[in-house]
Amino acid sequence: MLNYEFIPLSEHALIVKFGEQINHDIHRRVRQFTNYFTDHHIEGIIEVVPAYTTVTVYYHPIQFVKNLNRKSHIEVLPFERICTVLKNILSSLESVNISHGNEVVIPVCYGGEFGPDLEEVAKKNELTIEEVVNIHTNGHYVVYMIGFAPGFAYLGGMSERIATPRKHSPRLHIPAGSVGIAGMQTGIYPIESPGGWQLIGRTPIQLFRPHHPQPSLLQVGDCVRFQAITREEYKQLQEENNEYSCDS
């Protein structure tokens, strides 16, 4: 049986919550529900936004019920109406197919000025720097959601052996491409921004491309692996990436 609940968010939005735990089963439900709206146009639905265990549904409250109320003498509230529609969708969720995400390899130069917190992560977990890098690069990560900043992918699947709390005092400026750890999560800062994650490395790959047809390189459902590179390889890839960005 599919478990879910509807949580009002505003007069034009609600949250569909599938559970409390971050796991593959709930992630599959989130993707199935989100994909339904990709394949089906429903008048009045503006947008659906997936997260770890929830999907936020934005809708036009007046447009959503005007046709229904014309045909009925009973006044129906927008929230009641959309809940009815979503229940019907959720009842047939098993029939919704989800495609396998892309497999993306992210090259990372670990430590040094690119990863100023790598030593702290190693010390916190009683590991060597090399062991932290090996554990991080041997992981297979899934993009559960995009948020915080444009193109910022929240990745699940990191080993608890390198889990490390956030910084007590966030940095005001974190360079784009910085790879960090916060608790059981790992992620990549796509643009320069403030942040409190423990920085262990940096990638020369551009994660957010505002003028590209698909601005965010990573999408929900993608599988990500990290590959350690040298400083020289970083500089070479950075030059190639800049040339590609200018040409495109």
C-alpha positions in Angstrom: 0.0 0.0 0.0 1.3 3.4 -0.9 1.7 5.8 2.0 1.4 9.5 1.5 -0.1 12.6 3.0 -1.1 16.0 1.7 0.2 19.1 3.5 -1.1 22.5 2.6 1.7 24.9 1.8 -0.1 28.0 0.6 -3.3 29.0 -1.3 -1.7 27.7 -4.5 0.6 24.9 -3.4 0.6 21.7 -1.4 3.2 19.1 -0.5 2.8 15.4 -1.2 4.9 13.6 1.5 5.8 9.9 0.9 7.7 9.2 4.1 10.4 10.3 6.6 13.4 8.2 5.4 15.7 9.0 2.6 15.9 5.8 0.6 15.6 4.3 -2.9 12.0 3.2 -2.5 10.7 6.6 -1.5 13.0 8.2 -4.2 11.3 6.0 -6.8 7.9 7.1 -5.7 9.0 10.7 -5.9 10.3 10.2 -9.4 7.2 8.3 -10.6 4.9 11.0 -9.3 7.0 13.8 -10.8 7.3 11.9 -14.2 3.5 11.6 -14.4 3.2 15.3 -14.9 5.9 15.2 -17.5 3.9 12.7 -19.5 0.4 14.2 -18.8 -0.8 17.8 -19.0 -3.3 18.6 -16.3 -5.0 22.0 -16.6 -4.3 24.2 -13.6 -1.1 22.5 -12.5 1.8 25.0 -12.8 4.8 23.0 -11.6 5.9 20.1 -9.5 9.2 20.2 -7.5 10.7 16.9 -6.2 12.7 16.8 -3.0 14.2 13.9 -0.9 10.8 12.5 0.3 8.3 15.0 -1.0 6.9 16.7 -4.1 5.6 20.2 -4.0 2.7 20.8 -6.4 2.0 24.4 -7.5 -1.4 25.1 -9.0 -3.9 27.8 -10.1 -6.6 27.6 -7.4 -9.3 29.4 -9.4 -8.6 27.8 -12.7 -8.5 24.4 -11.1 -12.1 24.5 -9.9 -13.9 26.9 -12.2 -15.0 24.3 -14.7 -16.1 21.9 -12.0 -18.1 24.5 -10.1 -20.0 25.5 -13.3 -21.2 21.9 -13.7 -22.1 21.4 -10.0 -24.3 23.3 -7.5 -21.8 22.3 -4.8 -19.0 24.7 -4.1 -15.7 22.8 -4.0 -12.6 24.4 -2.5 -9.4 24.3 -4.6 -7.5 22.3 -2.0 -10.2 19.7 -1.9 -10.3 19.4 -5.6 -6.6 19.1 -6.2 -6.4 16.4 -3.4 -9.0 14.4 -5.3 -7.1 14.7 -8.6 -3.8 13.8 -6.9 -5.3 10.8 -5.2 -6.4 9.4 -8.5 -2.9 9.9 -9.9 -1.3 8.2 -6.9 -3.6 5.2 -7.1 -2.1 4.4 -10.5 1.5 5.3 -9.7 2.8 1.8 -10.3 2.1 2.1 -14.0 4.3 5.1 -14.4 7.7 4.3 -15.8 10.9 6.0 -14.8 13.9 6.1 -17.0 17.4 5.4 -15.7 19.3 8.6 -15.1 22.5 9.5 -16.8 25.8 8.2 -15.4 28.0 11.2 -14.8 31.7 11.1 -13.8 32.9 14.2 -12.0 36.7 14.8 -12.0 37.9 16.3 -8.7 41.2 17.6 -7.5 41.3 16.8 -3.8 43.0 18.7 -1.0 45.2 21.7 -1.0 43.6 25.0 -1.7 40.8 23.2 -3.5 39.9 21.1 -0.4 40.9 23.0 2.7 38.8 20.8 5.0 40.0 17.4 3.7 42.5 17.0 6.6 39.7 17.9 9.1 37.4 15.3 7.6 40.2 12.7 7.8 41.0 13.6 11.4 37.3 13.6 12.5 36.8 10.1 11.1 40.3 8.7 12.2 41.3 8.1 8.6 44.2 9.2 6.4 43.7 11.7 3.7 44.2 9.0 1.1 41.5 6.8 2.7 39.0 9.7 2.6 39.7 10.2 -1.1 39.4 6.5 -1.8 36.1 6.2 0.0 34.7 9.3 -1.7 35.7 8.2 -5.2 34.5 4.6 -4.7 31.0 5.7 -3.8 28.1 5.5 -6.2 25.8 8.5 -5.7 22.2 9.2 -6.7 20.9 12.8 -7.3 17.9 12.9 -5.0 17.0 16.6 -5.5 18.2 20.0 -6.9 18.1 22.9 -4.5 19.7 25.6 -2.4 21.4 27.1 -5.5 20.8 26.7 -9.2 22.1 23.3 -10.2 23.1 22.2 -6.7 22.6 18.5 -6.6 22.0 16.7 -3.2 23.6 13.3 -3.5 22.6 10.2 -1.6 24.8 7.1 -1.1 27.9 8.5 0.7 29.6 6.2 3.2 29.1 7.0 6.8 32.8 6.4 7.3 33.5 10.0 6.0 30.4 11.7 7.4 31.3 15.0 9.0 29.2 17.8 10.5 29.0 21.2 8.8 31.3 24.0 9.7 30.3 25.9 12.8 30.8 29.2 10.9 29.8 29.1 7.2 32.2 30.7 4.7 30.9 33.8 2.9 32.5 32.8 -0.5 32.9 29.2 -1.8 34.2 28.9 -5.3 32.1 27.2 -8.0 32.9 23.6 -8.4 33.8 23.0 -4.7 33.0 19.5 -3.5 31.8 19.3 0.1 30.5 17.0 2.8 27.8 17.8 5.3 26.7 15.0 7.6 25.8 12.0 5.5 25.6 14.2 2.3 28.1 15.1 -0.3 27.5 17.7 -3.0 29.1 20.2 -5.4 28.6 24.0 -5.3 27.6 24.9 -8.9 28.1 28.6 -8.5 30.1 30.8 -6.1 28.0 31.2 -2.9 28.1 31.1 0.9 28.0 27.7 2.5 28.9 25.6 5.5 29.9 22.3 4.0 33.3 20.8 4.6 35.3 21.3 1.4 37.4 18.4 0.3 38.1 19.2 -3.4 37.0 21.0 -6.5 36.0 20.1 -10.0 36.8 22.1 -13.2 33.5 21.0 -14.7 30.8 23.6 -15.0 27.7 22.4 -13.2 25.3 25.2 -13.9 25.1 26.6 -17.5 22.5 29.4 -17.6 22.3 29.7 -21.4 22.3 25.9 -22.0 19.0 24.2 -23.0 19.5 22.1 -19.8 21.1 24.6 -17.4 21.8 22.0 -14.7 24.3 19.4 -15.7 23.0 17.0 -13.0 19.3 16.0 -12.9 17.2 14.1 -10.4 17.8 10.4 -10.8 21.3 10.7 -12.3 24.1 8.5 -11.0 27.3 10.2 -10.1 30.9 9.0 -9.5 33.9 11.1 -8.5 37.3 10.6 -10.1 40.5 11.9 -8.5 42.7 14.1 -10.8 45.9 15.9 -10.4 46.4 19.7 -10.3 47.8 19.6 -13.8 44.8 17.6 -15.1 42.5 20.1 -13.3 44.1 23.1 -15.1 43.9 21.3 -18.5 40.2 20.4 -18.0 39.5 23.9 -16.8 41.0 25.4 -20.0 39.0 23.0 -22.2 35.8 23.7 -20.2 36.3 27.4 -20.6 36.8 27.1 -24.3 33.7 24.9 -24.7 31.7 27.4 -22.7 32.8 30.3 -24.8 32.1 28.5 -28.1 28.7 27.4 -26.9 
